[in-house]
Amino acid sequence: LHEARRWWTGLGIGSVASATAHGFWPYGYLHNDWLQLIIETGFIGFGLVLACVWHLIRRIVQIPMTTLLAGWCGVLTSFALIACVSFPLCIAPTAMVAWLAWTAVTSLTQGEVNA
């Protein structure tokens, strides 16, 4: 029963890095941010992240697409695809770019950016 609960709640943020430090996993990261997110946060945490992504996508398709919004959406899409084979969100500078892109898209879909 205890092992079954781990799939729902995950092993905890940073548990993959901790397993590396203790010799259980020799690679440091899984080289797949999505898989690492599921293992660390479980299906509940992964579902919350997907709900946030789905909410942002719904807001994007409800407004007219501008060149600026399309550019920031391209940045976020590239991060989502690269995260399938690498770990860009575990590297601070690239994670900051992803956070900036998420914030820009959120702001542009709310109409709060003054040109």
N, C-alpha and C positions, 0 to 999 in steps of 0.2 A: 504493500500500500504506500509506503514511504517513497519508493522509486516512482510510482505512478504519479504522485503529486509533483515530483520534480519536472515532469513534462508540462504541467500547468503553470508552475511558478518559476521554473528555471533554477539554475545553480547559483545565480547571483552575478551582479556586474563585476567583471574582472576575474571571474572564476577560471576562464581559459588561460589567462596570464598566470594565475596562481598555480594551475596545474603544470604549467611550463616550469615555474620556479621550483616545484617539488619533484620534477622529473617524470611526471605522468604523461605529458604531451611535449614532444621535443621541438615544436615549431614556433611557439610564441603566440601566433594568431592562426585562425583557421583559413585565412586567405579567402574568406567569403563572409562579408559583414552580415548578410542576411541570416546565414546559418549560425554565426556566432551570436547574433541577437536572439535567435530562438533558444539556443542552449543557455544563454545567460539570463534571459528574462522570461523564458517559457512561452507557452502559447498565449497567456494573458497579456504579457508585455508586448509580444509581437503583434497581437491583435490591436492593442492600443496604438502602436506605431502605424499599422495599416489603416486604422480609422482616421488618424490625423492626415495621412497621405491621401486617402479617399476624400476627405473633407476639402483638402486643398485642390484636388483635381476637379471636384464639383464646382468650386468657386471659379476656377480658371475657365471652364467651358461655359459659364453663365455670362461672361463679359466679352466684349469685343477684344480680339487679339491685337496687341500693338507690337511693334518691333522690339521694344524694350522687354516686354513681358515674354515674348517668344525667345529672346536671348537667355533670360534667366531660367525659363522652363527648360531650355536646352542644357544649361549647366546642371540643373537638378536631374534631368534624365540621364545625362552622362554619368553622374555620381551613382545613380541607382544601378546602371548597367555595369560600371566598373566595380561596384561593391559585390557583384556576383563572382568575381574572380580575384579580388584583391581586398585590401582593408583600408580604403582611403579615409574612413571615419575614425580610424585608430591613430592616424597621424595628424598631429595638432594643426599644422598649416592648412592641409587640405580639408580638415573638418571645419575650420573657420570659414573657408570659402563656401562649403556646403551650407553652413549656418547663415552666411551672408546672402546666398542665393535663396534660401528658404524665406528669410526675412523680407527680401526684395519682392519675391512673388506674393507673399502674404500682403505686403503693403500695397503693391500694385493692384491686387484684386479687391482691396478695400477702398481704393481711390484716395488714399491718404498722401500719395506722393505728389508734390507740387513741381511741375516742370519749369 
